[in-house]
């Protein structure tokens, strides 16, 4: 699995307008719906917010990987965004979040969902990559950063 398998340029939103956890998640879900990747954004949003209620998906170092599973998701897909100002996301390290990678999965898929979470977590755990993503001016530059990381890992 590669980032390009789940993240399309039209699902990269720079900058995100939201200022709260719910606003950010809603914005990322709406980005997927606008791209035709989520038939029922309400169901996906509900799933993601329910998941957040169990434990924050703020993994630390200014990164959150919110995710949801829904019948209205046609295939595993992702939305990526950078918040203008860091958002209190209840992260494990207590730091606010600026980098968001939302993963949407069909309700019937489990193993690929876990693989996608691990892939994104591994990439966004690298400080240099986070810095490059924060400086990326647009979706094309964001996709280039993510693609270069994967190519380098494949070597």
C-alpha positions, 0 to 999 in steps of 0.5 A, spaced: 500 500 500 502 506 498 499 513 500 497 515 492 493 509 493 488 512 498 490 520 497 488 524 491 490 531 490 483 533 490 483 531 497 488 535 500 486 541 503 491 547 504 489 550 509 484 547 513 479 553 516 477 549 522 479 551 529 476 545 533 477 538 533 470 537 530 470 542 525 477 539 522 474 532 522 468 535 518 472 539 513 476 533 511 470 528 511 466 534 506 473 534 502 472 526 501 464 527 499 466 533 494 471 528 491 465 523 490 469 518 495 463 518 501 456 517 499 454 519 506 458 524 509 454 524 516 455 517 517 462 517 516 463 523 520 459 520 526 463 514 525 470 518 526 467 522 532 465 516 535 472 514 534 475 520 537 470 519 543 474 513 545 481 516 545 484 522 541 487 520 534 492 526 536 498 521 535 503 527 538 508 531 534 503 536 532 499 530 528 493 527 528 490 521 524 482 521 525 479 515 521 472 512 520 469 506 517 462 507 513 458 503 508 458 509 504 465 509 503 466 506 496 474 504 497 479 506 502 480 514 501 484 519 505 484 527 506 490 531 508 490 538 511 494 543 514 491 547 519 492 555 519 493 555 527 494 549 531 488 545 534 487 542 541 486 535 539 487 532 546 493 529 543 497 523 547 503 528 548 498 534 550 501 538 544 496 542 539 495 539 532 497 542 525 497 536 520 491 532 519 491 525 515 484 523 515 483 515 513 476 513 511 474 506 510 469 501 507 465 498 513 467 491 511 475 492 511 479 491 517 486 489 515 487 494 510 485 500 515 490 498 520 495 497 514 494 505 512 494 507 519 501 504 520 503 507 514 501 514 515 503 514 522 510 511 520 511 517 515 508 523 519 513 520 525 519 523 521 520 531 523 523 532 516 517 530 513 512 534 517 516 540 516 516 539 509 509 538 509 508 544 513 511 548 508 508 545 502 504 551 498 499 546 495 496 539 493 501 538 488 507 539 493 504 535 498 503 529 494 510 530 491 513 530 499 509 524 500 511 520 494 518 522 495 518 519 502 515 512 499 520 512 494 526 513 499 523 507 503 522 502 497 530 503 496 
